[in-house]
Every structure is written in C-alpha cells, then in structure tokens.
C-alpha cells in the first residue's frame, strides 16, 4: 500500500536496502547499523532536507517525485530553477486531480472508467502543453493517476 502512495520514494528505499544487504554481507554489526539508518530515513526520524519537495504540502510530495523522475536526465541533477518549474507543474496537476476527486467522490469505482479516462486525458494534455514528449507524458499521466488513486484520502481534504 505505501509503495503505491509514493512509488519513487519506496523504489529508492528498496534500492538502498539492496545495496546495504550486498555491501554488509555477513558483517552483522554493520548490517544492523545500516538497517537502522534506513529505518530512520523511512520513518522520518532522520529526515533530510529534500530539495525536490521542500515547500510543497505533504500530499504533493509523491506526485512531485514522479514528475521529477520523468524529467530527470541520467547522471544530471535537476537545477534549482527546473525544480521550481516542476513544483509549479505538480501543483497544477494536483489541483486538477484533487478537484475531480472531490467533485466525483466515487471516481475510482469501475463504473466510472470513463471519468477516470477523462481525468487521465486532462492530465496528459496538461503535460503535453508544457512541452513534455508524448510518450513520456502518457507514461507519467498513468503513474500520476495510480498514485492519486492510492492517495485519494489525502486529496479529498485539501
């Protein structure tokens, strides 16, 4: 369930866990220490400043991570200016999705497939209108819809 609510975050944590397990091997003290660090990171006890989501409401963070991942170039960090542009884009998409979810409370019911598709098309069109490649926009729109569905309770109360 949590992985569906924030897929990018949990994919990164999964990768870190894999690295910890490989690097520590049978060194139990090191493994315990690294696992505790990972647990602290997961639970927010060791919250590091995340420039991607800083200044955004919590309910936007999972969607921002998806938007940023879709715009990232391998081995090249996003500039501060690009992060601001993507935060604005994320805010626009979240507002669009939240409005639809609030106005159409049973949006995710199977009988509302046409409404779901209409929202997906709105999100896709918005992404394309900000000069996103068609293929990437389609993939991102689908991921944003899945994540919005998993976060419906949060998006209902904004």
Secondary structure as GFF3:
##gff-version 3
##sequence-region A 1 158
A	DSSP	alpha_helix	2	5	.	.	.	ID=ss1
A	DSSP	alpha_helix	7	24	.	.	.	ID=ss2
A	DSSP	alpha_helix	28	43	.	.	.	ID=ss3
A	DSSP	alpha_helix	58	71	.	.	.	ID=ss4
A	DSSP	alpha_helix	80	103	.	.	.	ID=ss5
A	DSSP	three_ten_helix	110	112	.	.	.	ID=ss6
A	DSSP	alpha_helix	113	129	.	.	.	ID=ss7
A	DSSP	alpha_helix	134	150	.	.	.	ID=ss8
A	DSSP	alpha_helix	152	156	.	.	.	ID=ss9
###
